[in-house]
């Protein structure tokens, strides 16, 4: 009689430990699945936070009356270039006549045949500075050309610029040297250099001079002299560059509120609010197929922020014209729960009474010096309440979700360590079992062989 075991020692599958551990991994898979759902919520919350930050960015661009405001200038750009500082300038109309442009002192030498080859001789350039100090520049053989003289003058500190030109008037001697000061105006009158050279092929001397002069303009009929071709500090916040003289011709300068740019800025602000409201609406759009465990539908932080936004939009704003609403500017809710912006109505209000528009949006200072909050400033507070760390609505919500994810990660890590230990124990047990069964099998085989041996004491029946 023999003892029979499985053909593979214990008869168990080779991957018995893996099968057991696969079953043990089910709780880990469930935790990972739960983490994925929380992470989905976190991703949506990050996306929503970016939208609120975008809204706040537009708010900050238009938070004050100065930042909201834009000015437009209409004038004859052929004669004038006008820039109005929106923080200082006020809308208004002006008349300007450009009688003369300011010019700098300049002079031109006689002509020479070649700017580089015509030898002017060796000598000195003598010049007296406005303070009476005398300056001299030595001209050696290497620099004794028109180009060399210009180079030496420009490298010196006598306050004069030198330029070599071809005036095109004399084909035999076309090259001349123009000397000029940087600054315009009578106060910057130049004493031009005297050239003293010897042994040159031709003499060099100043052939023509043009004196410095001030610009002359008439502003609303009053004559003004300027040392440069720029009118500033006369019209508050307005800089006028004079481009061309037109004696006897008055040019209009019209400064007004730029309704188009202001409208574009407010339109962008409304769009940023709508992006926030649209996100909330989409998250709250729940149907039978919606997995609310992965979305922010019904989330308290979104509900609270939406309520604050709506309250800000509906709450009247105190102005010097009485209590007003942003609806008076053409910003109203539609059936979808977002805002419609009537740009034509808004532009009309800006053109008709910019002060009122500004006060509705950015508030104003009352007689007692107290500043009222406009619509944009209230929006800023709503955004701050959502984004401010560590107590802001969205910041707190993200902190809660992050803690939840960290807790799940910790539980997964703890479970994985337990499973790794259990796997080592199982492998050790089954290895010992295999060894035991193998040994028993070996002993059984020995017994079976022993039973098959002939018995010497048995009688021989054959005889």
PEPELIN-V423159 format. One record per residue. N is the residue number from 0. RES is the residue in one small letter. OMEGA is omega in whole degrees, 0 to 359 (999 if undefined). D_LAST is the distance of its C-alpha to the last C-alpha in Angstrom with 1 decimal. Layout:
N_RES_OMEGA_D_LAST + N_RES_OMEGA_D_LAST
This chain:
0_x_181_28.5 + 1_x_178_31.3 + 2_x_185_35.0 + 3_x_175_37.2 + 4_x_177_40.9 + 5_x_183_43.5 + 6_x_180_43.1 + 7_x_180_46.2 + 8_x_184_45.3 + 9_x_184_47.6 + 10_x_180_47.9 + 11_x_178_51.7 + 12_x_179_54.1 + 13_x_184_55.1 + 14_x_183_58.8 + 15_x_180_58.4 + 16_x_179_61.0 + 17_x_180_63.4 + 18_x_179_63.1 + 19_x_182_63.8 + 20_x_177_66.8 + 21_x_177_68.1 + 22_x_180_68.4 + 23_x_181_70.0 + 24_x_183_72.6 + 25_x_177_74.0 + 26_x_178_76.6 + 27_x_178_77.7 + 28_x_179_78.2 + 29_x_178_80.3 + 30_x_178_82.4 + 31_x_178_82.9 + 32_x_178_84.0 + 33_x_178_86.4 + 34_x_178_87.8 + 35_x_180_88.3 + 36_x_179_90.5 + 37_x_179_92.5 + 38_x_176_92.9 + 39_x_177_94.2 + 40_x_180_96.8 + 41_x_179_97.7 + 42_x_178_98.1 + 43_x_180_100.4 + 44_x_176_102.3 + 45_x_178_102.8 + 46_x_180_104.1 + 47_x_179_106.4 + 48_x_178_107.6 + 49_x_178_108.5 + 50_x_179_110.6 + 51_x_177_112.5 + 52_x_176_113.0 + 53_x_177_114.4 + 54_x_181_116.7 + 55_x_177_117.9 + 56_x_177_118.5 + 57_x_177_120.9 + 58_x_182_122.5 + 59_x_179_123.2 + 60_x_187_124.9 + 61_x_188_127.4 + 62_x_182_127.6 + 63_x_179_131.2 + 64_x_180_134.3 + 65_x_182_134.5 + 66_x_179_131.0 + 67_x_190_131.3 + 68_x_171_134.6 + 69_x_181_135.2 + 70_x_179_138.5 + 71_x_180_139.7 + 72_x_173_142.5 + 73_x_179_144.6 + 74_x_176_147.1 + 75_x_186_148.1 + 76_x_176_145.3 + 77_x_184_147.3 + 78_x_186_149.8 + 79_x_166_147.8 + 80_x_188_144.3 + 81_x_177_144.0 + 82_x_180_141.2 + 83_x_176_141.4 + 84_x_185_139.4 + 85_x_180_138.1 + 86_x_184_138.1 + 87_x_187_141.8 + 88_x_176_143.6 + 89_x_176_145.0 + 90_x_180_145.6 + 91_x_181_149.1 + 92_x_183_151.3 + 93_x_176_153.2 + 94_x_182_155.5 + 95_x_175_155.3 + 96_x_178_157.5 + 97_x_183_156.4 + 98_x_178_159.7 + 99_x_173_158.5 + 100_x_174_155.2 + 101_x_177_154.9 + 102_x_181_154.7 + 103_x_175_154.0 + 104_x_179_156.3 + 105_x_180_155.5 + 106_x_180_157.1 + 107_x_181_156.5 + 108_x_171_157.5 + 109_x_182_159.1 + 110_x_175_156.9 + 111_x_186_155.4 + 112_x_185_153.9 + 113_x_184_150.4 + 114_x_183_148.6 + 115_x_187_146.6 + 116_x_181_148.8 + 117_x_184_152.4 + 118_x_184_153.4 + 119_x_180_155.4 + 120_x_181_156.1 + 121_x_179_155.4 + 122_x_185_156.9 + 123_x_168_156.5 + 124_x_184_156.0 + 125_x_185_158.2 + 126_x_178_157.6 + 127_x_180_159.0 + 128_x_179_156.7 + 129_x_180_158.0 + 130_x_178_158.4 + 131_x_181_160.7 + 132_x_181_158.2 + 133_x_179_158.4 + 134_x_176_155.3 + 135_x_177_155.1 + 136_x_179_152.3 + 137_x_180_152.4 + 138_x_179_151.7 + 139_x_183_150.5 + 140_x_183_150.2 + 141_x_183_146.5 + 142_x_185_147.4 + 143_x_173_150.8 + 144_x_180_149.9 + 145_x_178_150.1 + 146_x_180_146.4 + 147_x_178_146.5 + 148_x_179_149.4 + 149_x_180_147.6 + 150_x_180_144.5 + 151_x_180_146.6 + 152_x_182_148.3 + 153_x_179_145.1 + 154_x_181_143.6 + 155_x_182_146.6 + 156_x_182_147.4 + 157_x_174_150.8 + 158_x_180_149.6 + 159_x_176_150.2 + 160_x_180_147.8 + 161_x_181_148.4 + 162_x_176_147.2 + 163_x_181_147.8 + 164_x_170_148.7 + 165_x_186_149.8 + 166_x_175_152.6 + 167_x_184_152.9 + 168_x_184_156.7 + 169_x_184_157.5 + 170_x_180_155.4 + 171_x_180_156.8 + 172_x_188_156.2 + 173_x_189_153.7 + 174_x_181_151.9 + 175_x_179_153.3 + 176_x_176_152.2 + 177_x_178_152.2 + 178_x_181_152.5 + 179_x_174_151.9 + 180_x_178_151.2 + 181_x_188_148.2 + 182_x_176_150.2 + 183_x_175_152.7 + 184_x_183_156.0 + 185_x_182_159.4 + 186_x_181_158.1 + 187_x_179_155.9 + 188_x_183_158.7 + 189_x_165_157.8 + 190_x_189_159.9 + 191_x_185_158.4 + 192_x_172_157.9 + 193_x_182_160.5 + 194_x_179_159.1 + 195_x_181_160.6 + 196_x_177_159.2 + 197_x_175_160.8 + 198_x_178_160.3 + 199_x_178_158.4 + 200_x_179_158.6 + 201_x_176_159.9 + 202_x_175_161.1 + 203_x_182_159.0 + 204_x_178_160.9 + 205_x_184_160.6 + 206_x_182_161.9 + 207_x_175_161.4 + 208_x_175_160.8 + 209_x_183_159.9 + 210_x_175_160.7 + 211_x_175_158.4 + 212_x_177_159.2 + 213_x_170_158.0 + 214_x_177_156.7 + 215_x_178_159.1 + 216_x_171_158.0 + 217_x_178_159.5 + 218_x_184_157.4 + 219_x_175_158.9 + 220_x_181_162.2 + 221_x_184_162.2 + 222_x_180_162.1 + 223_x_173_159.5 + 224_x_182_159.0 + 225_x_179_155.6 + 226_x_180_154.6 + 227_x_182_151.5 + 228_x_181_150.5 + 229_x_178_148.8 + 230_x_180_150.2 + 231_x_180_148.4 + 232_x_175_149.3 + 233_x_170_152.0 + 234_x_185_150.1 + 235_x_176_147.6 + 236_x_183_144.1 + 237_x_175_145.1 + 238_x_181_145.1 + 239_x_173_147.0 + 240_x_180_146.5 + 241_x_184_149.6 + 242_x_186_148.6 + 243_x_177_151.9 + 244_x_178_155.6 + 245_x_181_157.3 + 246_x_178_160.9 + 247_x_181_162.4 + 248_x_178_159.1 + 249_x_179_157.6 + 250_x_179_153.8 + 251_x_172_152.3 + 252_x_181_149.4 + 253_x_178_147.7 + 254_x_183_145.0 + 255_x_176_143.1 + 256_x_179_139.9 + 257_x_185_137.1 + 258_x_182_135.9 + 259_x_181_133.3 + 260_x_179_131.5 + 261_x_179_131.8 + 262_x_179_130.3 + 263_x_180_127.4 + 264_x_180_126.7 + 265_x_178_126.7 + 266_x_178_124.7 + 267_x_177_121.9 + 268_x_180_122.0 + 269_x_178_121.6 + 270_x_180_118.7 + 271_x_176_116.9 + 272_x_181_117.5 + 273_x_177_116.1 + 274_x_178_112.9 + 275_x_181_112.3 + 276_x_179_113.1 + 277_x_178_111.0 + 278_x_180_107.9 + 279_x_180_108.3 + 280_x_181_108.8 + 281_x_179_105.7 + 282_x_182_103.6 + 283_x_178_104.8 + 284_x_185_104.2 + 285_x_172_101.1 + 286_x_184_99.4 + 287_x_183_96.0 + 288_x_184_94.2 + 289_x_175_95.7 + 290_x_184_93.4 + 291_x_177_95.9 + 292_x_180_93.3 + 293_x_183_93.9 + 294_x_178_97.7 + 295_x_179_100.8 + 296_x_180_101.8 + 297_x_181_103.6 + 298_x_184_103.5 + 299_x_180_106.1 + 300_x_178_107.4 + 301_x_178_108.1 + 302_x_182_109.8 + 303_x_181_111.9 + 304_x_178_113.0 + 305_x_179_113.8 + 306_x_180_115.9 + 307_x_177_117.8 + 308_x_180_118.4 + 309_x_178_119.8 + 310_x_179_121.9 + 311_x_182_123.4 + 312_x_183_124.2 + 313_x_185_125.9 + 314_x_178_127.7 + 315_x_179_131.4 + 316_x_178_132.7 + 317_x_176_136.0 + 318_x_177_138.5 + 319_x_177_142.2 + 320_x_183_142.6 + 321_x_180_140.8 + 322_x_181_137.1 + 323_x_176_135.3 + 324_x_179_131.8 + 325_x_174_129.9 + 326_x_177_130.1 + 327_x_179_133.8 + 328_x_178_132.7 + 329_x_179_130.5 + 330_x_185_127.1 + 331_x_177_125.6 + 332_x_173_122.2 + 333_x_183_120.8 + 334_x_180_118.4 + 335_x_181_115.4 + 336_x_175_116.2 + 337_x_185_117.3 + 338_x_169_120.8 + 339_x_181_123.2 + 340_x_178_125.8 + 341_x_185_129.0 + 342_x_180_130.1 + 343_x_178_133.4 + 344_x_181_134.4 + 345_x_179_133.4 + 346_x_179_135.4 + 347_x_179_138.4 + 348_x_179_138.2 + 349_x_181_137.9 + 350_x_183_140.9 + 351_x_183_142.9 + 352_x_181_142.2 + 353_x_181_139.8 + 354_x_179_140.7 + 355_x_179_139.3 + 356_x_180_136.1 + 357_x_181_135.6 + 358_x_177_136.2 + 359_x_184_133.7 + 360_x_188_131.0 + 361_x_179_131.8 + 362_x_179_134.2 + 363_x_178_137.6 + 364_x_179_139.6 + 365_x_184_141.8 + 366_x_180_145.3 + 367_x_178_143.9 + 368_x_180_141.5 + 369_x_181_138.4 + 370_x_175_135.9 + 371_x_178_134.4 + 372_x_174_130.9 + 373_x_182_130.7 + 374_x_183_127.8 + 375_x_179_126.2 + 376_x_177_126.4 + 377_x_175_124.7 + 378_x_179_121.9 + 379_x_179_121.5 + 380_x_177_121.1 + 381_x_180_118.5 + 382_x_179_116.5 + 383_x_179_116.8 + 384_x_179_115.5 + 385_x_189_112.4 + 386_x_187_111.9 + 387_x_175_113.1 + 388_x_359_110.4 + 389_x_189_109.0 + 390_x_181_110.3 + 391_x_184_111.0 + 392_x_184_109.4 + 393_x_178_107.2 + 394_x_179_106.6 + 395_x_181_105.3 + 396_x_178_103.2 + 397_x_178_101.6 + 398_x_179_101.0 + 399_x_179_99.2 + 400_x_180_97.0 + 401_x_178_96.2 + 402_x_178_95.2 + 403_x_179_92.9 + 404_x_180_91.3 + 405_x_178_90.9 + 406_x_178_89.3 + 407_x_178_86.8 + 408_x_180_86.0 + 409_x_179_85.5 + 410_x_178_83.1 + 411_x_180_81.2 + 412_x_179_81.0 + 413_x_181_79.8 + 414_x_179_77.2 + 415_x_177_75.9 + 416_x_178_75.5 + 417_x_182_73.5 + 418_x_177_71.3 + 419_x_178_70.7 + 420_x_180_69.6 + 421_x_180_67.4 + 422_x_178_65.8 + 423_x_180_65.0 + 424_x_181_63.4 + 425_x_180_61.3 + 426_x_180_60.1 + 427_x_180_59.1 + 428_x_183_57.2 + 429_x_176_55.3 + 430_x_178_54.5 + 431_x_179_53.0 + 432_x_179_51.2 + 433_x_180_49.6 + 434_x_182_48.6 + 435_x_181_47.1 + 436_x_180_45.1 + 437_x_180_44.0 + 438_x_179_42.7 + 439_x_178_40.9 + 440_x_179_39.3 + 441_x_179_38.2 + 442_x_179_36.7 + 443_x_179_35.0 + 444_x_179_33.4 + 445_x_178_32.1 + 446_x_181_30.5 + 447_x_179_28.9 + 448_x_178_27.4 + 449_x_181_26.2 + 450_x_182_24.4 + 451_x_181_22.4 + 452_x_179_20.8 + 453_x_182_16.9 + 454_x_183_16.5 + 455_x_181_15.2 + 456_x_183_15.0 + 457_x_181_12.7 + 458_x_180_9.3 + 459_x_185_6.2 + 460_x_184_5.5 + 461_x_185_3.8 + 462_x_999_0.0
